[in-house]
Amino acid sequence: MRISKVHKALLFATSARHVIAQNYTNASTSTEPGSTTVNGTAVANPSAFVTNLQVSVDDLWDFFVGPVDVANTTTTVQATPVPSNDLIPPPYIGNYGFPPGRQVPMVTKNESWSFPKAFHLGVAGAAFQIEGAARAEGKGPSTWDVNMHRVPGFALDNSTGDITDNNYYMYKQDIARLAAMGINAYSFSIAWTRLFPFGSGPVNELGIAHYNDVIDTCIQYNITPMATLYHWDMPALLQNKYGGWLGEEIVEDFTEYARVAYSRFGDRVKHWFTINEPIVICTSQYPMPEGYWRNFSIPDIQQQFVCGRNILLAHAQAYRLGKSIVPDSSIAFKNNGGYKVPLTNSSADAEAVQRAWDFNEGWFADPVYLTGDWPSTVNDYVSSFLPPFTSQQKEVILGSSDLFAHDAYTAQFYMVPDAGIESCVANSSNPLYPSCANSTYTYGPAQGNWAIGPSADARAPWLHRATDWFPAFMSYINTTWPSPSIQITEFGFAEPFESSKTLLQDILWDPIRASYYHDYMEAILISLSEGINITAALAWSFVDNLEWNSGFSIRFGMQYVNFTEPSLERHYKASFFEYTNMYKMYVEQ
Ligand code: GBH
């Protein structure tokens, strides 16, 4: 589709236009910015010229990305019934595969535990990681399209999001396969660039129609749709215009995008998440790769806090607007991070743990759930380069959430840095600065130096099965940032070596992931029995997908996907059965 009436694509600075005009009327001051001298006469400096281009969506792709791969299937695939054989669980889940007449191990159930009937047994995914159809139906390029195509080595295996799971055309079957397993909630993200190819300006009705049908398909299968507005796919044009999350203009543009999404989908979508994992966006997606984007000369280490400030303001404004457009909604941002265990019981380790919370979850949770402002440790650091929040901004931020949404995958130990906290805080070249909390995945020598739990795939070194810490984690959240309920908006596991297995039947047995889901569900049941109001579990993820910079080399799916075209066939892994079996065993009848 070609959108010819384009809003002004401001690829380069606009303020210089004013300077050029000035130079024509005041030719004597050749030292003015934007002017230069030719034979003693001041003339406009061409490096300050700007132009108003008429840029189509296709032009944007050609300019930013170039050609993209196109899937074999480029029309919506109708759902076919899931073959009943596919729904037979592996022999050890729920029932043991012993021959009839033999003794079998005891299967225990704790009768004092239960999931309430209204519990959301869900799965999660994100647009860029599953949709493909990169250039289809009016979608504009995002920073991820650009970086993955253009920046050498950006992804471990040179992957792109061009096709991935082709979910843009296969969502009907994907949703049918969730329903067949008994899933009752689906958390997906909307690609900003499908609704607004330029990030702001004209709305692409083909993108609206797509998500309308995703939502209607969920409802048709009795699955509650939950939508995330931003899961990392920044419109490329906004990144170049004002630095994406680094520019305060993002607050208005994001709110306008949110307004369109709420007003077009809010009659059916009541569960909204504004922004996925602000910590990750700000600390690991900025600075953008050098040489590919306009540079706004913000020192690298400061960028994360400029980003954090704009994200809080954008989230809070979008929250307020959402409540006015969809009053019967629940809206939150998705926070993230592992549980932070002090390595020893020393007071220095306790202080390090507190700093770790402050510079991770607390950075966003304190303002929203507690004070309207950052933790004092964070403020101490940022006050030298950022304006404080005004009292009006604090008011908008405080309380801008209906629940606590947490992507809670794992746990790790924290301890004081070798140099000590004080000297680290005074030394900006310490690699742990400014949080100054050191961390490790292993217990101390007194506990035998064991890892905190079995590790995930070596390419996801941050992830261990550490579900035993989960109940403590929930009670920490519940007392530190009180809110009416908690939703586990992502949790999941990358089975070690999965991508090097070749036989389908071997891939489908994923024992560590299965035990992760088994133990995790028990941990949720323990928290529920302790009176913590957890209302949703959204497993990451329902299919193998594009794991960002790690490409397709790490798998998080509870379904295997045969990425060879034209197959793209999905198969349930054992872990999917473990996950839903735990729910079926414990849900109130
Ligand atoms: C989620 O983030 C994302 O929301 C989702 O898109 C992603 O697919 C899923 O995790 C699985 O990874 O490599 O040591 O530098 C989870 C939080 C934060 C965990 C960044 C990995 C990188 C740690 N992630 N972190 S490291």
Residues whose N, C-alpha, C, O or C-beta is under 5 A from the ligand:
A	BS01	GBH	V280 N336 W462
